[in-house]
Amino acid sequence: MINKVKLQHIVSDSDKSLNQLGKEIGVSHTTLTRIVNGDQEDMKFSTACNLADALGVDINEFREDEEDESR
């Protein structure tokens, strides 16, 4: 699962807009907005990898911690 708060912080700390990120990773702005806002809980592994690469972070940076998953 995606930790939307972590992902939102990573995206806001980047110098890229959602539109730029979407174009870079091949995902529509709408889809990326849904992912970042938590409206879409999961994404394809390839999308997650591409997003992490575009943001310059490890893919595990926006995964939920095991403690979060147990709640």
Backbone as CSV, one residue per row, in Angstrom:
resi,resn,N_x,N_y,N_z,CA_x,CA_y,CA_z,C_x,C_y,C_z
1,MET,0.831,-1.179,0.000,0.000,0.000,0.000,0.882,1.251,0.000
2,ILE,0.309,2.301,-0.482,1.007,3.575,-0.592,0.701,4.421,0.635
3,ASN,1.727,5.018,1.191,1.528,5.976,2.263,1.362,7.336,1.605
4,LYS,0.118,7.800,1.501,-0.151,9.014,0.739,0.515,10.237,1.355
5,VAL,0.653,10.282,2.681,1.287,11.441,3.324,2.760,11.509,2.932
6,LYS,3.443,10.368,2.990,4.847,10.338,2.583,4.996,10.722,1.115
7,LEU,4.132,10.158,0.275,4.206,10.445,-1.152,3.925,11.921,-1.425
8,GLN,2.946,12.489,-0.750,2.645,13.910,-0.932,3.830,14.782,-0.551
9,HIS,4.520,14.436,0.545,5.698,15.204,0.961,6.822,15.090,-0.062
10,ILE,7.037,13.893,-0.564,8.101,13.685,-1.545,7.817,14.478,-2.813
11,VAL,6.572,14.431,-3.271,6.200,15.160,-4.483,6.317,16.666,-4.251
12,SER,5.839,17.154,-3.108,5.901,18.596,-2.858,7.334,19.079,-2.678
13,ASP,8.218,18.205,-2.188,9.630,18.570,-2.034,10.382,18.551,-3.362
14,SER,9.798,17.895,-4.356,10.457,17.841,-5.670,10.211,19.160,-6.393
15,ASP,10.981,19.386,-7.427,10.797,20.614,-8.206,9.921,20.366,-9.428
16,LYS,9.132,19.283,-9.381,8.313,18.892,-10.530,6.833,18.967,-10.191
17,SER,6.038,19.411,-11.141,4.588,19.410,-10.963,4.057,18.009,-11.254
18,LEU,2.821,17.763,-10.849,2.202,16.475,-11.161,2.096,16.281,-12.668
19,ASN,1.854,17.355,-13.375,1.774,17.279,-14.829,3.123,16.847,-15.413
20,GLN,4.211,17.453,-14.939,5.554,17.081,-15.412,5.863,15.633,-15.074
21,LEU,5.575,15.243,-13.830,5.840,13.864,-13.417,5.042,12.876,-14.256
22,GLY,3.771,13.188,-14.474,2.928,12.305,-15.266,3.483,12.091,-16.660
23,LYS,3.892,13.181,-17.292,4.469,13.066,-18.635,5.763,12.261,-18.610
24,GLU,6.566,12.485,-17.590,7.855,11.798,-17.488,7.706,10.291,-17.296
25,ILE,6.691,9.889,-16.549,6.533,8.458,-16.265,5.457,7.788,-17.114
26,GLY,4.791,8.564,-17.968,3.805,7.983,-18.869,2.467,7.680,-18.235
27,VAL,2.067,8.510,-17.282,0.787,8.346,-16.595,0.032,9.660,-16.717
28,SER,-1.275,9.597,-16.878,-2.051,10.824,-17.011,-2.014,11.632,-15.718
29,HIS,-2.206,12.929,-15.868,-2.256,13.826,-14.713,-3.347,13.379,-13.749
30,THR,-4.481,12.970,-14.282,-5.607,12.529,-13.456,-5.239,11.311,-12.629
31,THR,-4.628,10.334,-13.258,-4.221,9.120,-12.547,-3.207,9.438,-11.465
32,LEU,-2.221,10.251,-11.797,-1.196,10.596,-10.817,-1.796,11.380,-9.651
33,THR,-2.731,12.256,-9.930,-3.404,13.003,-8.868,-4.165,12.052,-7.944
34,ARG,-4.848,11.074,-8.536,-5.576,10.087,-7.732,-4.627,9.279,-6.847
35,ILE,-3.463,8.927,-7.371,-2.472,8.173,-6.598,-1.963,9.020,-5.440
36,VAL,-1.552,10.246,-5.733,-0.966,11.122,-4.709,-1.991,11.489,-3.635
37,ASN,-3.247,11.694,-4.025,-4.284,12.061,-3.064,-4.835,10.872,-2.287
38,GLY,-4.440,9.663,-2.672,-4.896,8.470,-1.977,-6.231,7.945,-2.465
39,ASP,-6.761,8.537,-3.540,-8.024,8.054,-4.106,-7.834,6.720,-4.821
40,GLN,-6.614,6.442,-5.229,-6.265,5.167,-5.847,-5.210,4.550,-4.941
41,GLU,-5.574,3.484,-4.247,-4.709,2.926,-3.217,-3.483,2.212,-3.760
42,ASP,-3.590,1.609,-4.910,-2.486,0.842,-5.463,-2.153,1.337,-6.860
43,MET,-0.927,1.021,-7.274,-0.514,1.326,-8.642,0.330,0.173,-9.144
44,LYS,0.468,0.094,-10.442,1.298,-0.952,-11.022,2.728,-0.789,-10.520
45,PHE,3.413,-1.909,-10.390,4.795,-1.887,-9.918,5.671,-1.034,-10.836
46,SER,5.454,-1.140,-12.129,6.256,-0.360,-13.069,6.019,1.138,-12.879
47,THR,4.778,1.524,-12.581,4.473,2.932,-12.324,5.168,3.393,-11.057
48,ALA,5.135,2.567,-10.015,5.800,2.910,-8.763,7.305,3.074,-8.970
49,CYS,7.905,2.173,-9.735,9.340,2.260,-10.019,9.659,3.524,-10.810
50,ASN,8.853,3.801,-11.823,9.078,4.990,-12.637,8.893,6.268,-11.826
51,LEU,7.902,6.283,-10.955,7.661,7.450,-10.112,8.817,7.667,-9.143
52,ALA,9.275,6.596,-8.519,10.419,6.710,-7.605,11.648,7.231,-8.344
53,ASP,11.900,6.701,-9.535,13.044,7.161,-10.330,12.912,8.638,-10.686
54,ALA,11.720,9.043,-11.095,11.497,10.439,-11.488,11.667,11.387,-10.302
55,LEU,11.335,10.892,-9.099,11.468,11.709,-7.894,12.847,11.583,-7.251
56,GLY,13.640,10.652,-7.752,14.991,10.466,-7.221,15.023,9.849,-5.840
57,VAL,14.045,8.958,-5.565,13.989,8.299,-4.260,13.893,6.793,-4.444
58,ASP,14.134,6.067,-3.376,13.947,4.625,-3.367,12.450,4.340,-3.344
59,ILE,12.031,3.319,-4.035,10.611,2.980,-4.115,10.005,2.745,-2.731
60,ASN,10.799,2.304,-1.793,10.293,2.034,-0.448,9.951,3.305,0.326
61,GLU,10.359,4.454,-0.174,10.095,5.722,0.500,8.604,6.017,0.622
62,PHE,7.791,5.567,-0.316,6.372,5.872,-0.217,5.494,4.649,0.051
63,ARG,6.125,3.590,0.529,5.347,2.432,0.988,4.927,2.668,2.430
64,GLU,3.815,2.072,2.822,3.389,2.159,4.213,4.307,1.297,5.055
65,ASP,4.598,1.762,6.257,5.375,0.982,7.204,4.527,-0.191,7.671
66,GLU,5.192,-1.234,8.141,4.445,-2.392,8.641,3.519,-1.995,9.787
67,GLU,3.964,-1.038,10.622,3.130,-0.576,11.722,1.865,0.075,11.189
68,ASP,1.971,0.855,10.103,0.819,1.516,9.514,-0.155,0.496,8.943
69,GLU,0.356,-0.566,8.364,-0.491,-1.572,7.721,-1.326,-2.340,8.720
70,SER,-0.844,-2.477,9.973,-1.563,-3.269,10.959,-2.727,-2.513,11.582
71,ARG,-2.853,-1.217,11.282,-3.954,-0.414,11.866,-5.216,-0.559,11.072
